[in-house]
Structures are given as structure tokens and as C-alpha cells.
Amino acid sequence: MHRREGYPAIWPEAPEDWVAPEREIAAWVALAANGRLLGHVGLHRVAPGHAGWAEWCAAADCPPERLGELARLFVSPAARHTGLGTLLLETATADARRRGLTAVLTVGGDNRAAILFYAHRGWRPVGRLDTAAPPLLFYVGPPGPAPPPRRGSRIVPSAPALHLTDPA
């Protein structure tokens, strides 16, 4: 993803710590039938001092410990436009709600595709940090109950992450 798509913008020194940081609550990995990685999303506790903390808390009317940050959402180019990104987003958002958390996330202001993706799924921007390069946009997830699981998707638990596998 980094070489082809530029995500993450700066490659971490310890990629495993970037994908699964200590503040991770849960994660989901989408795998093809042959085991190839198709996508990923994590649900994290909000890092102390996060730049979006105040905006998220004000918009959600909750303390920071009631926030769940969706992070590291990516889908391989081969799996784009299949609904996988939406499935990963809905799965992590539903899990946050089941835990009593308000789902929040950060998007790079130059990532037009991600901005449109979240807007079309009911996420609303609540703040921005213009001193970052690129600027960062802070979003709060759509209100409402957790959506029901999608028909035809299988969620298979494993440690330390849960795996979404395609039925094929």
C-alpha cells in the first residue's frame, strides 16, 4: 500500500506497531480465499493529546474514554469497489457502538477519495488541523444503532484480530 498508494504517508519504523498499537481495542482483516490480504481496519482508544480530541468530545458530547477511533482502514486496489471498505467500516463502527463508544476517525485533507467515502456513509466532519501537512480532518460516525451484519459475509474470529473472509 505504501509504495503503490502512499499510505501511510510516512512509512513507520515498526510497521507492526503502526498496524496494531498498544491502544488497539480490536482489528479486522479481510482475506481472499488464497490468504491474500484484501483490507484492514482497527478500533483504537484515542491517544492522549490527540489533535482531534477536543472536537470529537464536543461533537459527541462525551468524555474521551467514550471515543473509539477507527484507524488503518485500507483496501487493496484489487478489492476496491466491491463493498469491502464499507463492510470493514460498518463492522468496526458496529463494534464501537456495542462497546458504548462513539466512533471517530481522522482523514488527511488531501485524500479526496476517503473524504467522499466517509461523507457518503454518514460521517460528519467536526474539525480540522491546518498546521499539519496535509491538513487533518476529524470525523464523527453516523448516529444510530449498530447496523445488522451483512448477509453473505462471514466474520471468523482469530487472535489477536478478527478476520473477514470472502465466501469464495
Protein Blocks (a to p, Z undefined) as FASTA:
>chain_A
ZZmnopafbdcfblmlmmmgfklmbdcddddfkopafbdcddddddehiaklmmmmmmno
pafklcccdehiacdfklgonlmmmmmmmmmmmmmmmnopacdddddfklmmlmmmmmmn
opacfbdcfkbccddddddddedddddddehiacddddfbdcdddfZZ
